[in-house]
Amino acid sequence: MSRITVLRPDFVEPPRAALTLAPRSEPPEPLVIGLICNGKPLAAELLQALADELRKRLRRDVTTEIIRKPSAGSPVTAIQADGMAARAHFVITGVGD
């Protein structure tokens, strides 16, 4: 015997319980954003544009720390990574081609 499944477009799932966001603390002043430029063309420009946009949106004192790798295939050294971790509140790395 065959079975027919009827789909009702007027059926709406019951609403889910509201979610609450985790508590957030205010970022420190000045907020330090770490940027790791991977050496690809336009990567530094992309990262700087992103940092500028964050500065506008956050409306606070933001400074940037930049590490420039000589090429995309070169890793960040442990000394560079440790230094960035000590100075920056968060780090963004990106590519640009």
C-alpha positions in Angstrom: 0.0 0.0 0.0 1.3 3.5 -0.9 1.6 6.3 1.6 0.8 9.9 0.8 2.3 12.7 2.8 0.3 15.9 2.9 2.3 19.1 3.6 0.2 22.0 5.0 1.6 25.4 4.2 -0.6 27.0 6.9 1.0 24.9 9.7 3.3 27.0 11.8 5.6 25.5 14.3 5.1 26.7 17.9 7.4 29.6 18.8 10.6 28.7 20.5 11.5 30.0 23.9 13.3 33.4 23.8 17.1 33.2 24.0 19.1 35.5 26.2 22.5 36.7 25.3 25.5 36.0 27.5 26.5 38.9 29.7 29.1 41.2 28.1 31.5 43.5 29.8 32.6 46.8 28.4 35.8 46.7 26.3 38.7 48.5 27.9 39.9 51.9 26.7 41.8 52.0 24.4 40.7 48.8 22.7 43.6 47.2 20.9 42.9 45.3 17.7 45.7 43.0 16.5 46.0 42.7 12.7 48.0 40.0 11.0 48.7 40.7 7.4 49.5 37.5 5.6 51.6 39.1 2.8 49.1 38.7 0.0 48.2 41.6 -2.2 45.8 44.1 -0.6 45.6 42.1 2.7 46.9 45.1 4.7 44.4 47.4 3.0 41.5 45.1 3.7 42.5 44.7 7.4 43.0 48.4 7.9 39.6 49.1 6.3 38.0 46.6 8.7 39.7 48.2 11.7 38.5 51.6 10.6 35.0 50.4 10.3 35.1 48.8 13.8 36.5 52.1 15.1 33.5 54.0 13.6 30.9 51.4 14.8 32.3 51.1 18.3 32.7 54.9 18.8 35.6 54.5 21.1 39.4 54.8 21.2 40.8 52.0 19.1 44.4 51.4 18.4 45.9 48.7 16.1 48.9 46.5 16.3 50.1 45.1 13.0 52.2 42.1 12.2 53.2 41.8 8.5 54.3 38.4 7.4 56.8 38.4 4.5 54.6 35.9 2.5 51.4 33.9 2.8 53.5 30.7 3.3 55.5 32.1 6.2 54.1 31.4 9.7 53.9 33.9 12.5 56.7 33.3 14.9 56.0 32.2 18.5 57.6 35.5 19.7 55.3 37.5 17.4 52.2 35.5 18.5 53.1 35.9 22.2 53.6 39.6 21.8 50.4 40.1 20.0 48.5 38.0 22.6 49.9 40.2 25.4 49.0 43.5 23.7 45.8 43.0 21.7 42.3 42.3 23.0 41.4 40.4 19.9 43.2 39.6 16.6 42.0 39.6 13.0 43.9 37.9 10.2 42.8 38.1 6.7 43.7 37.5 3.1 43.4 39.8 0.1 43.8 38.9 -3.6 
